[in-house]
Amino acid sequence: MLRSSVIVTAIALCACSNALATASTPQQPGAAAQTPPAPPKPVPAQLPDVLARVNGESVTKAEFDRALAAIEGRAGGPVPADQRDQVFRSILDQIVTYKLLVQETQSRKVDASDEEVNTRLQQIQGRFPSEEAFKQMLTASHTTLEQLRSDAKQDLAVQKMIDAEISSKIEVKPEQMADFYAKNPDQFKQPDRVHASHILIGFPRDADAAAKAQAHAKAEQVLADVKAGKDFAALAKEHSQDPGSAPNGGDLGFFQPGQMVGPFNDAAFSLAPGAVSELVETQFGYHIIKVTEKQAGRMISLEEIKPRLEQFLQERNRQEQTETFITGLRSRGKIELLI
């Protein structure tokens, strides 16, 4: 369970981060279309006891089965047959990479203290609502507490080593931010936005005419209260059936075109600030929409986006440097795949 998270971090599977908000998320410049990769080599139906060797150390079927069980546990089911080769090859590759990393920590004598391991185990256990749920996770993952402790110790050592190796190489310089900003102007265009609140009187998707009529009558009464001057936020807290916004007086914050369902989107962007809609029907029910503020599209300035852009580029640098480090380990290591 633990290893999979470290492997994903270490291998740097993603080339970019989603650290920035939707309206202003820098992305990698568009790349030319690439030839689809060749299909993976078929994996035998019956796996041998040893699947690979990494600098002479075996990758066993038991290790593979434990990693597979953790992945299937998170996915909620077995690997689909048509994806078996690809997924199994990916798991094996991750285990190989992880062994290279662990071997390097041993070579460099990087270790984690008992205190650090205990803290990590407490953090893991704290994610579960009860001791019983934690034990169920161990069982489902074919993992013992002792194995989890061993994994945690190795994970922490690997992360320490990677951090020490790349920490001096991930600093984001002002010119790097300025260059990315200048070369990716489309990433910093903020479209029109509207700040709105709503009151939802819902009905089930399969509601019959009588149920919809009942919801409509209630929505009409609430709308009448709004038009009579009653406080919109108070009415939303009392009547709205949107659990996400009702506690906040129906406030939805800012959103841009296309983020809301069609009828809601059209009504919100057609209203003037301070105006309240008539009843708007969507698949969720009847909405009463109040627009608080509208903002025209604009170009977000470098100064405004700088903190999030720096975070994004630092994460990109981290992933690139981690990938470079791991590529070096793989090029120097002796990897024998036996399937």
Residue pairs with C-beta under 8 A, 6 or more apart in sequence:
1 70
1 124
1 137
1 141
1 143
1 148
1 151
2 120
2 124
2 148
2 151
2 152
2 155
3 67
3 98
3 151
3 154
3 155
4 67
4 70
4 71
4 94
5 155
6 98
6 155
6 158
6 159
7 94
7 95
7 97
7 98
8 94
9 159
9 322
10 97
10 98
10 101
10 158
10 162
10 322
10 326
11 94
11 97
11 322
11 323
11 326
12 318
12 319
12 320
12 322
12 323
12 326
14 319
15 28
15 316
15 319
16 26
16 27
16 28
16 312
16 316
17 311
17 312
17 315
17 316
17 319
18 25
19 25
19 308
19 311
19 312
19 315
20 26
20 305
20 308
20 309
20 311
20 312
21 308
22 256
23 190
23 191
23 193
23 256
23 300
24 187
24 188
24 190
24 300
24 305
24 308
25 187
25 312
26 180
26 184
26 187
26 188
26 309
26 312
26 313
27 184
27 187
29 183
29 184
39 85
39 86
40 85
40 86
40 89
41 85
41 89
42 85
43 84
43 85
43 88
43 89
43 339
44 339
47 61
47 64
47 339
48 61
48 338
48 339
49 60
49 61
50 58
50 59
50 60
50 61
50 338
51 59
51 60
51 61
51 64
51 92
51 337
51 338
51 339
52 58
52 59
52 92
52 95
52 96
52 335
52 336
52 337
52 338
52 339
53 59
53 334
53 335
53 336
53 338
54 96
54 99
54 100
54 103
54 333
54 334
54 335
54 336
55 99
55 100
55 103
55 333
55 334
56 334
57 99
57 103
59 92
59 95
59 96
59 99
63 95
64 88
64 91
64 92
64 95
65 142
66 141
66 142
66 143
67 91
67 94
67 95
68 79
68 88
68 91
69 140
69 141
69 142
70 141
70 142
70 143
71 79
71 87
71 91
72 78
72 79
73 137
73 140
73 141
79 87
79 88
92 337
92 339
96 335
96 337
97 326
97 329
97 330
98 158
100 326
100 329
100 330
100 333
100 335
101 158
101 161
101 162
101 326
101 329
102 154
102 157
102 158
103 333
104 161
104 329
105 111
105 154
105 157
105 158
105 160
105 161
108 161
110 157
110 160
110 161
110 164
111 153
111 157
112 152
112 153
112 156
112 157
112 160
116 156
117 149
117 152
117 153
117 156
120 152
120 155
120 156
121 148
121 149
121 152
124 134
124 148
124 152
125 131
125 134
128 134
128 137
138 144
138 145
138 148
143 151
162 322
162 325
165 321
165 325
166 318
166 321
166 322
166 325
169 317
169 321
170 314
170 317
170 318
170 321
171 314
171 317
172 310
172 313
172 314
172 317
176 313
177 302
177 306
177 309
177 310
177 313
178 302
180 309
180 313
181 188
181 302
181 305
181 309
185 299
188 299
188 300
188 302
188 305
189 297
189 298
189 299
189 300
190 256
190 295
190 297
190 298
190 299
190 300
191 256
191 257
191 297
192 256
192 257
192 269
192 294
192 295
192 296
192 297
193 254
193 255
193 256
193 294
193 295
193 297
194 254
194 255
194 256
194 268
194 269
194 271
194 291
194 293
194 294
194 295
195 252
195 253
195 254
195 291
195 292
195 293
195 294
195 295
196 252
196 255
196 268
196 271
196 289
196 290
196 291
196 292
197 232
197 233
197 236
197 245
197 249
197 250
197 251
197 252
197 289
197 290
197 292
198 236
198 240
198 242
198 245
198 250
198 252
198 264
198 287
198 288
198 289
198 290
199 219
199 222
199 226
199 232
199 235
199 236
199 239
199 240
199 250
199 287
199 288
200 240
200 241
200 242
200 246
200 284
200 285
200 286
200 287
201 215
201 216
201 218
201 219
201 222
201 239
201 240
201 241
201 285
201 286
201 287
202 215
202 241
202 242
202 284
202 285
202 286
203 211
203 212
203 214
203 215
203 285
203 286
204 211
205 283
207 215
215 285
215 286
216 279
216 286
218 239
219 279
219 285
219 286
219 288
220 279
222 235
222 239
222 288
223 276
223 278
223 279
223 288
225 235
226 232
226 235
226 276
226 288
226 290
227 276
232 249
232 250
232 276
232 290
233 249
233 250
233 251
234 249
236 245
236 246
236 249
236 250
237 246
237 247
237 249
237 250
240 246
240 250
241 285
242 250
242 284
245 251
245 252
250 290
254 293
254 295
255 268
257 265
257 269
258 265
259 265
260 268
261 282
261 283
261 284
262 282
263 280
263 281
263 282
264 280
264 282
264 287
264 289
267 277
267 280
267 287
267 289
268 277
268 289
268 291
269 294
271 277
271 289
271 290
271 291
272 291
272 294
273 291
273 292
273 293
273 294
274 290
274 291
274 292
275 290
275 291
276 288
276 289
276 290
277 287
277 288
277 289
277 290
279 286
279 287
279 288
280 286
280 287
280 288
280 289
281 287
302 309
